[in-house]
Amino acid sequence: MTCEKIIIINGTSSSGKTAILRALQNLMDEPYLEFGIDKFIWMLPERYLDRPLWDDVLGLADKAGEMGQGLAHGMHKAIAALSLAGINVLADHVLVEQNWVEECAELFAELPAFLIGVQCPINVLEERERSRKNRTLGQAKLQFPVIHKYSIYDLEVDSSLLTPEECAQAINARILEPPVAFKQLKRQML
């Protein structure tokens, strides 16, 4: 069986990752499984999803706690396993930890895996965060300085300038060519 595509969409909270992911699912001819860090977090018992337990167990928006580290590592391995099992995967992520980027590079460098960066100015992120009722204020501000710090991308899109559908079209066009980001990241680690 051939490995199927992995598309990792990295950006801060409120950058539009989920909207882009859903637009991609609607655009693509082949089915892609929606995956991502929030899906893993929401598997936790409800009592862990409120502060202060969230901070103690998962960590802060810009730095993972012990459970947050474990969730990310498990998610990365699950994404690789799905690709190896012949399933296309779209995953949104917040790559705020250098070791997460390194692990993804190690796991995905030899797979058809793309790393897409979602850019968005901080003022737009903060306004989106305020207008949404399901976000903790301040997450985007904490993540903003580190979200793209450790990554190289196959493509970057700006969700303040493009609609989710336009971002999806750009990503869909990019994946017609071979991925390079995870291979470059892995070479940098050597």
C-alpha positions in Angstrom: 0.0 0.0 0.0 1.2 3.5 -0.8 1.5 6.2 1.8 -1.1 8.9 1.5 -0.7 12.7 1.9 -0.3 14.5 5.1 -1.0 18.2 5.2 -0.1 19.9 8.5 -1.5 23.4 8.9 0.4 25.4 11.5 -0.7 28.8 12.9 -1.8 30.5 16.1 -5.1 30.2 17.8 -7.7 32.1 15.8 -5.6 32.2 12.6 -8.2 30.4 10.6 -6.7 26.9 10.5 -10.0 25.1 11.0 -11.8 27.1 8.3 -9.0 26.5 5.9 -9.0 22.8 6.8 -12.7 22.5 6.1 -12.4 24.4 2.9 -9.7 22.0 1.8 -11.9 19.0 2.6 -14.7 20.4 0.4 -12.3 21.2 -2.4 -10.3 18.0 -2.7 -11.4 15.1 -4.8 -10.1 12.5 -2.4 -11.3 12.2 1.2 -9.0 13.6 3.9 -9.4 12.8 7.5 -9.7 15.9 9.7 -7.2 15.6 12.5 -5.6 18.1 14.9 -4.4 19.1 18.3 -7.9 20.3 19.4 -9.4 16.9 18.6 -6.8 15.3 20.9 -7.4 17.8 23.7 -11.1 17.4 23.6 -10.7 13.7 24.3 -9.7 14.5 27.9 -12.3 14.4 30.7 -14.2 17.6 30.9 -12.7 18.6 34.3 -9.3 19.1 32.6 -10.6 21.5 30.1 -11.1 24.4 32.6 -8.4 26.4 34.3 -6.4 25.9 36.5 -6.3 22.1 35.7 -5.8 22.9 32.0 -2.6 24.9 32.8 -1.3 22.3 35.3 -1.9 19.3 32.9 -1.8 20.6 29.4 0.4 23.7 29.9 0.0 27.2 28.6 -0.9 28.3 25.1 2.8 28.8 24.2 4.4 25.9 26.2 3.0 22.5 26.7 2.8 20.7 30.1 3.5 17.0 30.5 0.1 15.9 29.2 0.3 18.4 26.3 3.6 16.9 25.3 2.2 13.4 25.4 -0.9 14.4 23.3 1.3 16.1 20.7 3.7 13.1 20.4 0.7 10.7 20.2 -0.9 12.8 17.5 2.2 12.9 15.4 2.6 9.2 15.5 -1.1 8.7 14.8 -0.8 10.9 11.7 2.2 9.0 10.4 0.4 5.7 11.0 -2.7 6.9 9.1 -0.6 7.9 6.1 1.1 4.5 6.2 -2.3 2.8 6.3 -3.3 4.6 3.1 -5.4 7.4 4.6 -5.0 11.1 3.6 -4.7 13.4 6.7 -5.4 17.1 7.2 -4.2 18.3 10.6 -4.2 21.7 12.2 -1.5 22.3 14.7 0.1 24.9 16.9 3.8 24.1 16.7 5.0 26.1 19.6 7.5 23.6 20.8 10.8 23.0 19.0 10.8 19.3 19.9 7.4 19.0 18.1 8.8 20.4 14.9 11.8 18.1 15.2 9.6 15.1 15.9 7.4 15.9 12.9 10.5 16.2 10.7 11.7 12.9 11.8 8.4 11.1 11.3 7.2 12.8 8.1 10.4 13.6 6.1 10.1 10.4 4.1 6.3 10.6 3.7 4.3 12.7 1.3 3.8 15.3 4.1 3.4 19.1 3.6 3.9 21.8 6.2 1.7 24.9 5.6 2.1 28.1 7.6 -0.9 30.3 8.3 0.2 33.9 8.8 -2.0 36.6 10.3 -1.2 39.9 11.9 -1.6 40.1 15.7 -4.2 42.8 15.6 -6.4 40.6 13.4 -5.8 37.5 15.6 -6.8 39.4 18.7 -10.0 40.8 17.1 -10.9 37.3 16.0 -10.2 36.0 19.5 -12.5 38.6 21.1 -15.3 38.0 18.6 -15.3 34.2 19.1 -17.0 32.9 22.2 -15.0 29.7 22.5 -11.5 31.0 22.8 -9.4 32.0 25.8 -8.3 35.6 25.4 -4.5 36.0 25.0 -3.7 32.6 23.4 -2.8 34.1 20.0 -0.6 36.8 21.7 1.3 34.1 23.6 1.7 31.9 20.5 2.5 34.7 18.0 6.3 35.0 18.8 7.0 31.3 18.6 4.5 29.8 16.2 6.7 30.0 13.1 10.0 30.2 14.9 11.1 26.6 14.4 9.5 25.8 11.0 10.2 26.0 7.3 7.1 25.7 5.1 6.1 24.2 1.8 3.7 27.2 1.5 2.6 30.1 3.6 -0.8 31.7 3.3 -2.1 34.9 5.0 -5.6 34.4 6.4 -6.1 38.2 6.8 -5.7 38.7 3.0 -7.2 35.5 1.7 -10.5 33.7 2.4 -10.4 30.2 3.7 -11.4 29.0 0.2 -8.6 31.0 -1.4 -6.1 29.6 1.1 -7.4 26.1 0.3 -7.0 26.7 -3.5 -3.4 27.8 -3.0 -2.6 24.7 -0.8 -4.4 22.4 -3.2 -2.2 23.8 -6.1 1.0 23.4 -4.0 0.5 19.7 -3.2 0.7 18.9 -6.8 4.5 19.2 -6.4 6.6 17.2 -4.0 6.9 18.4 -0.4 10.3 19.7 0.8 9.8 21.4 4.3 10.0 18.3 6.5 13.0 17.0 4.5 14.8 20.4 5.0 14.0 20.5 8.7 15.3 16.9 9.2 18.6 17.8 7.4 19.0 20.9 9.7 18.7 18.6 12.7 21.7 16.4 11.6 
